[in-house]
Amino acid sequence: MIVLPILVAVSQAVGGGWHAAFHDIRQAGMGTLILHTLAVCVLVTLICGAVGLGTAWWVERTDLPGRRGWRMAMVAPLTVPPFVTSYAWVTVSSAFNGLAGAVVITSCTYFPLVFLMVSASLRGLDPALEESARSLGCSPGRVFRRVVLPQVKPALLGGMLLVGLDALVEFDAFAAVKFQTFSTDVYAQYLTGISVSGAAVLSMVSIVLCIAMLGGEWKLRGGAQYTRVSQGARRPPSLYPLGGSAPGVLAGMGVVVAASLGVPLGTLVYWFTRSSHQGLAAAAAGTRYLVPSTATSVGLAIASAAVGLVLALPIAVAVTSHRGKLVTLLERGSYLSYALPDLVGAIALGYAAAHWARPLYESVFLLVVAYAILFVPLGVVALRATLGQIEPGMEDCARSLGAGRLSSLWRVTLPVARPGIGAAAVLIFAFVIGDLSTTQVLLPPGMYTLSTQFWSNSSTVAFAAAAPYAAVLIGLALIATYVLMSRFGRVRTLEAG
């Protein structure tokens, strides 16, 4: 299922012949597109890695005041639709057009991916490891570098991989930013009808870059195992005192929240307060689509999360339970859905349905399957982070008592992995509810979603009319954040039963 849109895109790329394909590459200005795309990918990945790791450490391992509130605030930006953040930053200042704006907007949107993975990994670590290092005279800095960082490396690299892949094919975050990358040029070629094959050719280049990123992450991650080897007691770790550095840490956390959440929320208020009476009246009239749009968005997101879990769970179980080239290929292949820009993947699936499965064309089922395919990597990474820390001896004990592989998986592994399963579902839900490109292509006629209504109003500069849809999107995002952080990485202590 994941490979299908890629195969269709390849056929579209070579459909006009190799000569035409190379002509499309030359016409697109490949050197500039590669330079812009790589610049965004590298800068955003490094920034998100540093911010995500630092904020996760402060929230999970220090006596930071209001840790629970900060935890929510660090994840909430992930569920705010990128195109809302894009319009918000450009409204603040036109200086955020170009590379600087692209990097700032994408970083504010995706750093929670790293925070989320590292935070869950930190909460799952055995605190005895750090306590032993500290008892041997290691300073907090050395404990972090020599004990904690190697343990959270898979989660850190997994989060950074998702950030890099998102930045590679991002379009929604650049909706209001005048900056040209592979994805924006692909969108322009499809929108203007200049060359479908040329847009597909550009997508092939992004697949090559994606494969290179997957290989780099796999080499850096290595083959070390990070599961606990003893039963031990699951308990919360001792917190490091911030001391005199607390004001600086709080200020840094405040800057991150202001940039990622304050700007979109503040812009919504600005749109309302600066609108004329006529604009507010038009906004009120436009809200007649608000309820059906909300119902459609929530329904599609729930269905897509369920299908995405069905696709991601077998891959995550195989990766954490077995080794070998086949399993590695299976996991790496699951990330290929991120290699195609959402628009290209959606058009490829629509083309496949129109030619080979006509009853599915322009159906809700096709849209749900497309969402699930495109966001499978989120589920795989979230599940892998949780399943990878479960003691293998638990399932071995169940099988020694007569349970089969499926029975031990169902009765032992999955109940323990419920926080990760819930996190995977909520992550897919949040990304689907804020998706724009796929929805625009595959949404059946006569249906509306919050993202498409926001886009239709904001593209005509009717920001007062777009604001209610953005407000509901952000409200749903905050609810999803609460559910996500109440489930993901939760550790059952002896006191909690």
DAFEN-V956628 format. One record per residue. N is the residue number from 1. RES is the residue in one small letter. PHI is phi as a letter, one per 40 degrees, with the letter a starting at -180 (* if undefined). OMEGA is omega in degrees with one decimal (none if undefined). D_FIRST is the distance of its C-alpha to the first C-alpha in whole Angstrom. Layout:
N_RES_PHI_OMEGA_D_FIRST ; N_RES_PHI_OMEGA_D_FIRST
//
This chain:
1_m_*_-178.8_0 ; 2_i_c_-176.3_4 ; 3_v_c_-174.6_6 ; 4_l_d_180.0_5 ; 5_p_c_178.1_8 ; 6_i_c_179.0_10 ; 7_l_c_178.5_10 ; 8_v_c_179.5_12 ; 9_a_c_177.2_14 ; 10_v_c_179.7_15 ; 11_s_c_177.0_16 ; 12_q_c_-178.8_18 ; 13_a_c_-176.7_19 ; 14_v_c_-176.7_21 ; 15_g_c_-180.0_22 ; 16_g_c_-178.5_25 ; 17_g_g_-177.2_26 ; 18_w_c_179.4_27 ; 19_h_c_178.7_30 ; 20_a_c_180.0_29 ; 21_a_c_178.8_26 ; 22_f_c_176.0_28 ; 23_h_c_178.6_31 ; 24_d_c_179.0_28 ; 25_i_c_-179.6_28 ; 26_r_c_-178.8_32 ; 27_q_c_-176.1_32 ; 28_a_c_-176.4_30 ; 29_g_g_-171.8_32 ; 30_m_d_-178.3_30 ; 31_g_d_179.9_32 ; 32_t_c_-179.9_33 ; 33_l_c_179.3_29 ; 34_i_c_-179.1_28 ; 35_l_c_-180.0_31 ; 36_h_c_-177.0_31 ; 37_t_c_-180.0_27 ; 38_l_c_178.9_28 ; 39_a_c_178.2_31 ; 40_v_c_-177.8_29 ; 41_c_d_-175.8_27 ; 42_v_c_-177.3_29 ; 43_l_c_-178.2_32 ; 44_v_c_-179.5_29 ; 45_t_c_179.9_28 ; 46_l_c_179.8_31 ; 47_i_c_-179.5_33 ; 48_c_c_177.7_30 ; 49_g_c_-179.0_30 ; 50_a_c_-178.8_34 ; 51_v_c_-179.3_34 ; 52_g_c_179.4_32 ; 53_l_c_-178.8_33 ; 54_g_c_-179.3_37 ; 55_t_c_177.8_36 ; 56_a_c_179.1_35 ; 57_w_c_-179.5_37 ; 58_w_c_-176.4_40 ; 59_v_c_-171.7_38 ; 60_e_c_-171.4_38 ; 61_r_b_178.0_41 ; 62_t_b_178.8_44 ; 63_d_c_179.2_46 ; 64_l_d_178.6_45 ; 65_p_c_178.5_46 ; 66_g_g_-174.1_44 ; 67_r_d_-178.0_41 ; 68_r_c_177.7_39 ; 69_g_c_177.6_39 ; 70_w_c_178.9_38 ; 71_r_c_177.4_35 ; 72_m_c_-176.1_34 ; 73_a_c_-179.0_35 ; 74_m_c_-177.4_33 ; 75_v_c_-174.9_30 ; 76_a_d_-178.7_30 ; 77_p_d_-179.7_30 ; 78_l_c_-175.6_26 ; 79_t_c_172.6_26 ; 80_v_c_-176.5_28 ; 81_p_d_-177.0_26 ; 82_p_d_-177.8_26 ; 83_f_c_174.4_28 ; 84_v_c_177.3_30 ; 85_t_c_-179.5_31 ; 86_s_c_178.9_31 ; 87_y_c_-178.9_34 ; 88_a_c_-178.3_36 ; 89_w_c_178.7_37 ; 90_v_c_175.3_37 ; 91_t_c_179.2_40 ; 92_v_c_-178.1_41 ; 93_s_a_176.1_42 ; 94_s_c_178.6_41 ; 95_a_c_-179.0_42 ; 96_f_c_166.5_38 ; 97_n_c_178.7_37 ; 98_g_g_-174.1_36 ; 99_l_c_-178.3_35 ; 100_a_d_179.1_36 ; 101_g_c_179.6_35 ; 102_a_c_-179.1_31 ; 103_v_c_-178.5_32 ; 104_v_c_-176.4_34 ; 105_i_c_-178.9_31 ; 106_t_c_178.2_28 ; 107_s_c_178.6_30 ; 108_c_c_-178.1_31 ; 109_t_c_-166.5_28 ; 110_y_b_178.3_26 ; 111_f_c_177.7_29 ; 112_p_c_176.3_28 ; 113_l_d_178.4_25 ; 114_v_c_178.7_27 ; 115_f_d_-175.7_30 ; 116_l_c_-178.5_27 ; 117_m_c_-179.1_26 ; 118_v_c_179.1_30 ; 119_s_c_178.8_31 ; 120_a_c_179.1_29 ; 121_s_c_178.6_30 ; 122_l_c_-179.4_34 ; 123_r_c_-179.9_34 ; 124_g_c_-178.6_33 ; 125_l_c_175.8_35 ; 126_d_c_-178.0_38 ; 127_p_c_179.4_41 ; 128_a_c_178.8_43 ; 129_l_c_180.0_42 ; 130_e_c_-179.2_43 ; 131_e_c_178.2_46 ; 132_s_c_179.5_47 ; 133_a_c_179.8_47 ; 134_r_c_178.3_49 ; 135_s_c_178.0_51 ; 136_l_c_173.9_52 ; 137_g_g_-179.9_53 ; 138_c_c_175.6_49 ; 139_s_c_177.8_50 ; 140_p_d_178.7_47 ; 141_g_c_179.4_45 ; 142_r_c_176.6_45 ; 143_v_c_179.7_44 ; 144_f_c_-175.9_41 ; 145_r_c_-170.3_41 ; 146_r_c_-176.9_41 ; 147_v_b_-173.1_40 ; 148_v_c_-174.2_37 ; 149_l_d_176.0_36 ; 150_p_c_-178.6_34 ; 151_q_c_-178.1_33 ; 152_v_c_-177.5_31 ; 153_k_d_178.3_30 ; 154_p_d_179.0_26 ; 155_a_c_179.7_26 ; 156_l_c_-179.5_28 ; 157_l_c_177.4_26 ; 158_g_c_177.1_22 ; 159_g_c_178.9_24 ; 160_m_c_176.5_25 ; 161_l_c_178.8_22 ; 162_l_c_177.9_20 ; 163_v_c_-179.4_23 ; 164_g_c_178.9_23 ; 165_l_c_176.4_19 ; 166_d_c_-179.7_20 ; 167_a_c_-178.2_23 ; 168_l_c_-174.4_21 ; 169_v_b_-175.9_19 ; 170_e_c_170.7_22 ; 171_f_b_-174.8_23 ; 172_d_d_-179.1_24 ; 173_a_c_-180.0_27 ; 174_f_b_-174.0_28 ; 175_a_d_-177.7_29 ; 176_a_b_-177.0_32 ; 177_v_b_-179.9_33 ; 178_k_c_-179.5_34 ; 179_f_a_-172.2_32 ; 180_q_c_173.8_30 ; 181_t_b_177.0_27 ; 182_f_d_-173.0_24 ; 183_s_c_179.8_22 ; 184_t_c_178.4_25 ; 185_d_c_175.8_26 ; 186_v_c_-179.8_23 ; 187_y_c_-179.3_23 ; 188_a_c_-178.9_27 ; 189_q_c_176.9_26 ; 190_y_c_-175.0_23 ; 191_l_c_-178.1_26 ; 192_t_c_-179.8_29 ; 193_g_g_-179.0_27 ; 194_i_c_-176.3_29 ; 195_s_a_175.5_26 ; 196_v_c_180.0_22 ; 197_s_c_177.8_22 ; 198_g_c_176.8_24 ; 199_a_c_178.4_22 ; 200_a_c_177.4_19 ; 201_v_c_176.8_21 ; 202_l_d_178.1_22 ; 203_s_c_177.3_18 ; 204_m_c_176.7_18 ; 205_v_c_178.9_21 ; 206_s_c_176.4_19 ; 207_i_c_178.2_16 ; 208_v_c_177.8_19 ; 209_l_c_177.9_21 ; 210_c_c_179.9_18 ; 211_i_c_177.4_18 ; 212_a_c_178.2_22 ; 213_m_c_178.6_22 ; 214_l_c_178.5_19 ; 215_g_c_178.5_22 ; 216_g_c_178.8_25 ; 217_e_c_-179.7_24 ; 218_w_c_178.6_23 ; 219_k_c_-179.7_26 ; 220_l_c_-177.6_28 ; 221_r_c_179.8_27 ; 222_g_g_-176.1_28 ; 223_g_b_-179.2_28 ; 224_a_c_177.5_30 ; 225_q_b_-174.5_30 ; 226_y_b_178.1_31 ; 227_t_c_177.3_31 ; 228_r_c_-177.6_34 ; 229_v_b_177.1_36 ; 230_s_b_-177.8_39 ; 231_q_c_175.3_39 ; 232_g_f_176.2_41 ; 233_a_b_177.8_41 ; 234_r_c_-177.2_39 ; 235_r_a_179.6_41 ; 236_p_c_-179.1_41 ; 237_p_c_172.4_42 ; 238_s_c_-177.0_45 ; 239_l_c_176.7_45 ; 240_y_c_178.2_47 ; 241_p_c_177.9_49 ; 242_l_c_178.9_49 ; 243_g_g_-177.4_52 ; 244_g_c_179.8_54 ; 245_s_c_-177.3_50 ; 246_a_d_179.4_49 ; 247_p_d_179.3_50 ; 248_g_c_178.4_48 ; 249_v_c_179.3_45 ; 250_l_c_178.5_45 ; 251_a_c_178.5_46 ; 252_g_c_177.7_43 ; 253_m_c_179.2_41 ; 254_g_c_177.7_42 ; 255_v_c_179.5_41 ; 256_v_c_-179.5_38 ; 257_v_c_179.9_38 ; 258_a_c_-178.4_40 ; 259_a_c_-172.8_37 ; 260_s_c_-179.4_34 ; 261_l_b_-175.7_35 ; 262_g_c_-178.7_39 ; 263_v_c_177.9_38 ; 264_p_c_-178.9_35 ; 265_l_c_178.6_38 ; 266_g_c_179.3_41 ; 267_t_c_176.5_40 ; 268_l_d_178.6_39 ; 269_v_c_-180.0_42 ; 270_y_c_179.7_44 ; 271_w_d_180.0_42 ; 272_f_c_-173.9_44 ; 273_t_c_-177.6_47 ; 274_r_c_-177.5_47 ; 275_s_c_176.7_46 ; 276_s_c_177.6_49 ; 277_h_c_178.2_50 ; 278_q_c_179.0_48 ; 279_g_c_178.4_45 ; 280_l_c_177.7_45 ; 281_a_c_177.3_46 ; 282_a_c_178.4_43 ; 283_a_c_178.6_41 ; 284_a_c_179.0_42 ; 285_a_c_-178.4_41 ; 286_g_c_-178.4_38 ; 287_t_c_177.1_37 ; 288_r_c_176.7_37 ; 289_y_c_-172.2_33 ; 290_l_c_-178.3_33 ; 291_v_c_178.5_33 ; 292_p_c_177.6_30 ; 293_s_c_179.0_28 ; 294_t_c_179.8_28 ; 295_a_c_179.5_27 ; 296_t_c_-178.9_24 ; 297_s_c_-178.9_23 ; 298_v_c_179.6_24 ; 299_g_c_178.2_22 ; 300_l_c_-178.3_19 ; 301_a_c_179.1_19 ; 302_i_c_179.7_20 ; 303_a_c_-179.6_17 ; 304_s_c_177.6_14 ; 305_a_c_178.8_16 ; 306_a_c_179.6_16 ; 307_v_c_178.3_12 ; 308_g_c_176.5_11 ; 309_l_c_178.8_14 ; 310_v_d_179.9_12 ; 311_l_c_-173.0_9 ; 312_a_c_-173.0_12 ; 313_l_c_179.2_15 ; 314_p_c_179.7_14 ; 315_i_c_-178.7_13 ; 316_a_c_178.5_16 ; 317_v_c_-179.5_18 ; 318_a_c_-176.8_18 ; 319_v_c_-177.2_19 ; 320_t_c_-177.0_22 ; 321_s_b_-173.9_23 ; 322_h_b_173.7_22 ; 323_r_b_178.0_23 ; 324_g_h_-177.3_22 ; 325_k_c_-178.5_20 ; 326_l_c_179.5_17 ; 327_v_c_177.5_17 ; 328_t_c_178.3_18 ; 329_l_c_178.7_15 ; 330_l_c_-179.3_12 ; 331_e_c_-179.6_14 ; 332_r_c_179.4_14 ; 333_g_c_-179.3_11 ; 334_s_c_179.8_10 ; 335_y_c_-176.7_12 ; 336_l_c_177.5_11 ; 337_s_c_176.4_9 ; 338_y_c_-176.0_13 ; 339_a_c_179.5_14 ; 340_l_c_168.6_14 ; 341_p_d_-176.6_16 ; 342_d_d_-178.5_15 ; 343_l_c_-179.5_17 ; 344_v_c_178.6_15 ; 345_g_c_179.7_11 ; 346_a_c_179.5_13 ; 347_i_c_178.5_15 ; 348_a_c_179.1_12 ; 349_l_c_175.8_10 ; 350_g_c_177.3_13 ; 351_y_c_179.9_14 ; 352_a_c_179.4_11 ; 353_a_c_-177.9_13 ; 354_a_c_-175.4_16 ; 355_h_c_-172.2_16 ; 356_w_b_180.0_14 ; 357_a_a_-172.2_14 ; 358_r_d_179.9_17 ; 359_p_c_-178.9_17 ; 360_l_c_-175.7_15 ; 361_y_c_-178.5_16 ; 362_e_f_178.5_18 ; 363_s_b_176.1_17 ; 364_v_c_-179.6_17 ; 365_f_d_-179.6_14 ; 366_l_c_179.3_12 ; 367_l_c_179.3_13 ; 368_v_c_178.3_13 ; 369_v_c_178.8_9 ; 370_a_c_176.6_9 ; 371_y_d_-176.8_12 ; 372_a_c_179.9_10 ; 373_i_c_-175.3_7 ; 374_l_c_-174.7_10 ; 375_f_b_175.1_12 ; 376_v_d_-179.2_11 ; 377_p_d_177.5_13 ; 378_l_c_178.9_16 ; 379_g_c_-179.1_15 ; 380_v_c_-178.2_15 ; 381_v_c_-179.9_18 ; 382_a_c_179.7_20 ; 383_l_c_179.8_20 ; 384_r_c_-179.8_20 ; 385_a_c_-179.6_24 ; 386_t_c_-178.8_25 ; 387_l_c_-177.6_24 ; 388_g_c_-179.6_25 ; 389_q_b_177.8_29 ; 390_i_c_-180.0_29 ; 391_e_c_179.3_31 ; 392_p_c_-179.9_30 ; 393_g_c_-179.8_33 ; 394_m_c_179.2_33 ; 395_e_c_177.8_30 ; 396_d_c_178.6_32 ; 397_c_c_179.3_35 ; 398_a_c_-179.6_33 ; 399_r_c_177.0_32 ; 400_s_c_178.2_36 ; 401_l_c_173.9_37 ; 402_g_h_179.5_35 ; 403_a_c_176.3_32 ; 404_g_c_-178.2_29 ; 405_r_c_-178.8_25 ; 406_l_c_-179.6_24 ; 407_s_c_179.7_27 ; 408_s_c_176.2_28 ; 409_l_c_-176.6_24 ; 410_w_c_-172.2_25 ; 411_r_c_-175.4_28 ; 412_v_b_-171.4_29 ; 413_t_c_-175.2_26 ; 414_l_c_176.1_24 ; 415_p_c_178.4_28 ; 416_v_c_-176.6_29 ; 417_a_c_-177.9_25 ; 418_r_d_176.9_26 ; 419_p_d_178.9_26 ; 420_g_c_177.8_23 ; 421_i_c_177.3_21 ; 422_g_c_179.3_23 ; 423_a_c_179.1_23 ; 424_a_c_179.9_19 ; 425_a_c_-178.3_19 ; 426_v_c_177.5_22 ; 427_l_c_178.7_20 ; 428_i_c_177.8_17 ; 429_f_d_-175.7_19 ; 430_a_c_-179.5_22 ; 431_f_c_179.9_19 ; 432_v_c_-173.9_18 ; 433_i_c_177.8_21 ; 434_g_b_-178.0_23 ; 435_d_c_179.7_20 ; 436_l_b_-171.9_21 ; 437_s_c_-179.1_19 ; 438_t_c_-178.5_16 ; 439_t_c_-179.1_19 ; 440_q_c_-175.9_21 ; 441_v_c_-168.4_18 ; 442_l_b_-179.9_17 ; 443_l_c_-179.8_19 ; 444_p_d_179.4_21 ; 445_p_d_178.0_24 ; 446_g_g_179.1_27 ; 447_m_b_-179.4_25 ; 448_y_b_171.0_26 ; 449_t_b_179.6_25 ; 450_l_c_-178.2_27 ; 451_s_c_-179.1_25 ; 452_t_c_177.9_26 ; 453_q_c_175.6_29 ; 454_f_c_-177.9_30 ; 455_w_c_-177.3_29 ; 456_s_c_179.4_31 ; 457_n_c_-177.2_34 ; 458_s_c_179.4_34 ; 459_s_c_175.4_33 ; 460_t_b_178.7_37 ; 461_v_g_175.5_38 ; 462_a_c_-172.5_39 ; 463_f_c_177.8_38 ; 464_a_c_178.2_40 ; 465_a_c_180.0_38 ; 466_a_c_-173.8_35 ; 467_a_d_-179.8_36 ; 468_p_d_179.6_36 ; 469_y_c_176.1_32 ; 470_a_c_180.0_32 ; 471_a_c_178.5_34 ; 472_v_c_177.1_32 ; 473_l_d_-179.6_29 ; 474_i_c_176.1_31 ; 475_g_c_176.4_32 ; 476_l_c_178.4_29 ; 477_a_c_-179.7_28 ; 478_l_c_176.1_31 ; 479_i_c_178.2_31 ; 480_a_c_178.4_27 ; 481_t_c_179.2_29 ; 482_y_c_179.4_31 ; 483_v_c_-178.4_29 ; 484_l_c_-175.6_27 ; 485_m_c_175.1_30 ; 486_s_c_-178.4_32 ; 487_r_b_-168.6_29 ; 488_f_c_175.3_27 ; 489_g_g_-179.7_29 ; 490_r_c_-178.8_32 ; 491_v_b_177.9_34 ; 492_r_c_178.4_36 ; 493_t_c_179.1_40 ; 494_l_c_-179.6_43 ; 495_e_c_-177.8_44 ; 496_a_c_179.1_41 ; 497_g_g_none_41
//
